[in-house]
Amino acid sequence: MRKIIVSEFLTLDDVMQAPGGPDEDRSGGFEHGGWMLPYMDDILAKAVIQGLTEAGAFLLGRRTYEIFAAYWPTAPEEVQAFADPLNSLPKFVVSKTLREPLAWNNSILIAGDVVKEVAKLKRQSGNDIRVIGSGELVQTLMKHDLVDEYDLMIHPLVLGSGKHLFREGGSKQTLRLLDFKTTSKGVIILEYKTEK
């Protein structure tokens, strides 16, 4: 059995929207894109790279997939440690609008019943499946009790607006802390297991 691990950059007020760039996701009038970049240090980079390289595959929503597919295949040399696993490992993409074949190497479209297909992926052997970003997809996974672990990188920043990971109306979840570390810039990296 493979685990589904949700890996997210978050602010203290649980905002997950557009951590990587100013134009990543401006929906809802969001003007704070790129908020996590000033907090990157060697500790955070090492944790992110470890999560990417230990994955057996990635599970992505359409919007995150399109952002990643536009950047990572031609990413600059200095970020190849991040790019290599993303470019080489299988990427399962959940979308009702995309059509096959998908342009990015090793991308597989999930256009049908997401819950059924993800449950099937979990039953396969291999390394765990990591979900990055993909806020709407994560809501579906949480609703159907398909998340096994959370890797949350909480930044010492409050934005006051933006899309949240844990949204109003979600169901109760009990989590067990597996590990934590702090970075030189005050980011807390938390690894939680869901208690089922």
C-alpha positions in Angstrom: 0.0 0.0 0.0 1.2 3.5 -0.9 0.5 6.5 1.2 -0.9 9.8 0.0 1.2 12.6 1.5 0.0 16.2 1.2 2.9 18.5 1.1 2.2 22.2 1.4 3.8 25.6 2.0 1.5 27.5 4.5 1.4 30.8 6.3 0.5 31.0 10.0 -3.1 31.8 8.9 -3.2 28.6 6.8 -2.9 30.3 3.4 -1.5 28.0 0.7 -2.2 30.1 -2.4 0.6 31.1 -4.8 3.7 30.5 -2.6 6.1 30.3 -5.5 5.6 33.4 -7.7 3.6 36.7 -8.0 1.6 35.4 -11.0 1.2 31.8 -9.9 -2.5 32.2 -8.8 -4.1 35.7 -8.7 -7.7 34.3 -8.4 -9.9 36.1 -5.9 -7.7 39.2 -6.3 -4.8 37.6 -4.4 -1.8 39.9 -4.5 0.7 38.1 -2.3 2.1 35.5 -4.7 5.7 34.4 -4.1 5.5 34.8 -0.3 7.5 31.7 0.6 10.6 32.6 -1.4 12.3 34.9 1.1 12.1 32.1 3.7 14.1 29.5 1.6 17.3 28.3 3.3 19.4 25.2 3.2 17.2 23.4 5.8 14.0 24.0 4.0 15.5 23.2 0.6 16.9 19.9 1.9 13.5 18.9 3.4 11.7 19.7 0.1 14.2 17.9 -2.0 14.1 14.9 0.3 10.3 14.8 0.0 10.5 15.0 -3.8 13.2 12.3 -4.2 11.5 9.8 -1.8 8.2 10.0 -3.7 7.2 7.3 -6.1 4.9 9.6 -8.0 3.1 12.9 -7.8 -0.7 13.6 -7.7 -1.6 17.0 -9.0 -4.6 19.1 -9.8 -4.9 20.8 -13.1 -3.9 24.3 -12.1 -0.8 23.1 -10.2 0.1 20.7 -13.1 -0.1 23.6 -15.6 2.1 25.8 -13.5 4.7 23.0 -12.9 4.6 21.9 -16.6 5.4 25.4 -17.7 8.4 25.8 -15.4 10.1 22.5 -14.3 11.0 20.9 -17.7 13.2 23.9 -18.6 14.1 25.0 -15.0 17.5 26.7 -14.6 20.5 24.6 -13.5 20.6 25.9 -10.0 17.2 24.3 -9.2 17.8 20.9 -10.9 17.8 19.1 -7.5 14.1 20.0 -7.3 13.4 19.6 -11.0 14.9 16.2 -11.6 12.4 14.1 -9.5 9.5 16.3 -10.8 10.5 15.8 -14.4 11.4 12.1 -14.2 8.8 10.5 -11.9 5.1 9.7 -12.9 2.7 12.5 -12.4 -1.0 11.7 -12.1 -3.1 14.7 -13.1 -6.7 15.1 -12.1 -8.7 17.2 -14.6 -12.0 17.3 -16.3 -10.7 19.7 -19.0 -7.2 18.4 -20.0 -6.9 15.8 -22.8 -4.3 13.2 -23.4 -1.5 13.1 -24.4 -0.2 15.4 -21.8 3.0 17.2 -22.8 5.1 16.9 -19.7 7.1 13.6 -19.4 5.5 10.8 -17.5 2.1 12.5 -17.0 -1.0 10.4 -16.7 -4.5 11.9 -16.8 -7.1 11.0 -14.3 -10.4 12.2 -15.8 -12.9 9.8 -14.3 -13.9 9.1 -10.7 -11.0 10.7 -8.7 -11.8 8.9 -5.4 -11.9 5.5 -7.1 -8.8 6.1 -9.1 -6.8 7.5 -6.1 -7.9 4.5 -4.0 -6.6 2.2 -6.7 -3.3 4.1 -6.9 -2.9 3.6 -3.1 -3.3 -0.1 -3.4 -0.4 -0.4 -5.8 3.1 -1.2 -4.6 5.9 1.4 -4.7 7.0 4.5 -3.0 4.4 7.0 -1.6 2.5 9.5 -3.7 3.1 13.1 -2.9 0.5 15.9 -3.5 1.9 19.4 -3.9 -0.3 22.5 -4.0 -3.5 21.3 -5.8 -5.9 22.9 -3.3 -9.2 21.7 -4.8 -7.9 18.2 -5.2 -6.7 18.1 -1.6 -10.2 19.1 -0.4 -11.6 16.1 -2.3 -8.9 13.8 -0.8 -9.6 15.0 2.7 -13.3 14.7 2.3 -13.0 11.0 1.3 -10.4 10.2 3.9 -7.6 9.5 1.4 -4.8 11.5 3.0 -2.4 9.5 5.1 0.2 12.1 6.0 0.7 15.9 5.9 4.1 17.6 5.4 3.4 21.2 6.3 6.0 23.9 6.0 4.6 26.8 8.1 6.1 30.2 7.4 6.2 33.0 10.0 3.9 35.2 8.0 0.2 36.2 8.2 -1.4 37.3 4.9 -5.0 37.8 5.9 -6.4 36.6 2.6 -6.0 33.7 0.2 -7.0 30.1 -0.2 -6.7 27.9 2.8 -5.7 24.2 3.2 -8.1 23.6 6.1 -11.3 25.2 5.1 -14.6 26.1 6.8 -16.9 23.1 6.6 -14.3 20.5 6.5 -14.5 17.4 8.6 -12.7 16.8 11.9 -9.2 15.2 11.5 -7.0 13.8 14.3 -3.3 13.9 13.5 -0.2 12.4 15.2 3.1 14.3 15.0 5.8 12.2 13.4 8.6 14.7 13.2 9.3 18.4 13.2 12.2 20.8 12.6 12.7 24.5 12.3 14.7 26.5 9.8 17.1 29.4 10.2 14.4 31.7 8.9 11.7 30.5 11.3 9.8 28.0 9.1 8.4 25.1 11.1 8.4 21.8 9.1 5.8 19.4 10.5 5.1 15.8 9.5 1.8 14.5 10.6 0.1 11.1 10.2 -3.7 11.0 10.0 -5.4 8.9 12.7 -8.1 6.7 11.2 
